[in-house]
Amino acid sequence: MRTRLLLGLALLSTGLLAGAFGYGAANLVPTFNAVPLDIRLSFHTELMKMNGITMQAAMGLSIVSSLTLAAVAHGRTRMLAGGAGLLALTSLLVTRFGNVPINGRIKEWARTSAPADHAEILRRWAMFNDIRTVTALVAFAVLVFAALRKPARD
């Protein structure tokens, strides 16, 4: 029973995380690229104020629930949950050390002006965003697989 509840929580949290990152990659990033730079910078700055809380919570819950599931499960479920937890951790680390520093620069640019190499910096932000989106999506997919597979006496 405990394992099923943890699996449900891990599925919910990684699904929310993958969905949020997926929505951002499919909708927000193309919109960022379609509007004038000053609008993108202002919107990006405001969006990060909200995302700082909600996305960190989703990443944290994804990591903790997946790794807790790995600790109490057995066999393949343990391996799959551990892998999902490490993928969610990768999303967090990419965010913290890739996107967040660039977000700080974007915040400054919104108050002043963007540097000459801003397009390259924004491309790096998008690359980090793609990485964290894929790792979150794969974490969710791994847990879906764990939930749907026929248990083999874990």
C-alpha positions in Angstrom: 0.0 0.0 0.0 2.8 2.5 0.9 4.6 1.7 -2.3 1.5 2.4 -4.4 0.9 5.7 -2.6 4.5 6.8 -3.2 4.2 5.7 -6.8 1.1 7.8 -7.1 2.8 10.9 -5.5 5.9 10.4 -7.7 3.7 10.1 -10.8 1.7 13.2 -9.9 4.7 15.4 -9.1 6.8 14.3 -12.1 3.8 14.6 -14.3 3.2 18.2 -13.1 6.9 19.0 -13.6 7.0 17.5 -17.1 3.8 19.3 -18.0 5.0 22.6 -16.7 8.3 22.4 -18.5 6.6 21.0 -21.6 4.1 23.8 -21.7 7.0 26.3 -21.3 9.0 24.7 -24.1 6.0 24.4 -26.5 4.3 27.7 -25.8 6.3 30.2 -23.7 9.7 29.9 -25.4 8.2 30.4 -29.0 6.2 33.4 -27.6 9.4 34.8 -26.1 11.0 34.6 -29.5 8.1 36.2 -31.3 7.8 39.4 -29.3 10.1 42.4 -29.1 13.1 41.9 -26.8 12.0 44.5 -24.2 8.6 42.7 -23.8 10.3 39.3 -23.6 12.7 40.5 -20.9 9.9 42.1 -18.8 7.6 39.1 -19.1 10.5 36.6 -18.4 11.5 38.5 -15.3 7.9 38.5 -13.9 7.4 34.9 -14.8 10.5 33.8 -13.0 9.1 35.4 -9.8 6.3 32.9 -9.8 8.3 30.0 -11.3 10.9 30.3 -8.6 8.5 29.0 -6.0 6.2 26.6 -7.9 8.9 24.9 -10.1 11.3 24.4 -7.2 8.5 22.8 -5.2 7.6 20.6 -8.1 11.2 19.6 -8.7 11.8 19.0 -5.0 8.6 16.8 -4.6 9.5 14.9 -7.7 13.0 14.1 -6.4 11.9 13.3 -2.8 8.9 11.1 -3.8 10.8 9.2 -6.5 13.9 8.5 -4.3 11.7 7.6 -1.3 9.8 5.2 -3.6 13.2 3.8 -4.7 14.1 3.3 -1.0 11.0 1.3 -0.1 10.4 -0.6 -3.4 12.2 -3.7 -4.6 13.6 -5.0 -7.9 12.8 -3.1 -11.1 10.5 -0.7 -9.4 13.4 0.4 -7.2 15.7 0.9 -10.2 13.1 2.7 -12.2 12.1 5.0 -9.3 15.8 5.7 -8.6 16.4 6.6 -12.2 13.4 8.9 -12.2 14.6 10.6 -9.1 18.1 11.1 -10.6 16.5 12.5 -13.8 14.4 14.9 -11.7 17.5 15.9 -9.8 19.2 16.6 -13.1 16.3 19.0 -14.0 16.9 20.8 -10.7 20.7 21.0 -11.2 20.4 22.2 -14.8 17.9 24.8 -13.6 20.0 26.0 -10.7 23.3 26.1 -12.5 22.2 26.8 -16.1 18.9 28.7 -16.2 18.9 30.6 -12.9 22.2 32.5 -13.5 20.9 33.5 -16.9 17.6 34.5 -15.4 19.6 36.9 -13.1 21.1 38.5 -16.1 17.8 38.8 -17.9 16.4 40.5 -14.8 19.2 43.1 -15.0 18.7 43.5 -18.8 15.0 44.3 -18.2 16.1 47.2 -15.9 18.9 48.4 -18.2 19.5 47.0 -21.7 20.6 43.7 -23.2 24.3 43.3 -24.2 25.4 42.8 -27.7 25.7 39.0 -27.2 22.3 38.6 -25.7 21.0 36.3 -28.5 23.7 33.8 -27.7 23.0 33.9 -24.0 19.3 33.4 -24.7 20.1 30.5 -26.9 22.1 29.0 -24.0 19.1 29.5 -21.7 16.9 27.7 -24.3 19.3 24.8 -24.5 19.3 24.4 -20.7 15.5 24.7 -20.8 15.4 21.9 -23.4 17.6 19.7 -21.3 15.6 20.1 -18.1 12.3 19.6 -20.0 13.6 16.3 -21.5 14.9 15.0 -18.2 11.6 15.8 -16.5 9.6 14.2 -19.3 11.7 11.0 -19.2 11.4 10.9 -15.4 7.7 10.9 -15.7 7.7 8.3 -18.5 9.9 6.0 -16.5 7.4 6.2 -13.6 4.5 5.6 -15.9 6.3 2.5 -17.2 6.9 1.4 -13.6 3.2 1.8 -12.9 1.9 0.1 -16.0 4.3 -2.9 -16.1 3.2 -6.2 -14.8 4.7 -6.6 -11.4 7.3 -9.4 -11.3 7.4 -10.1 -7.6 9.3 -6.9 -6.8 
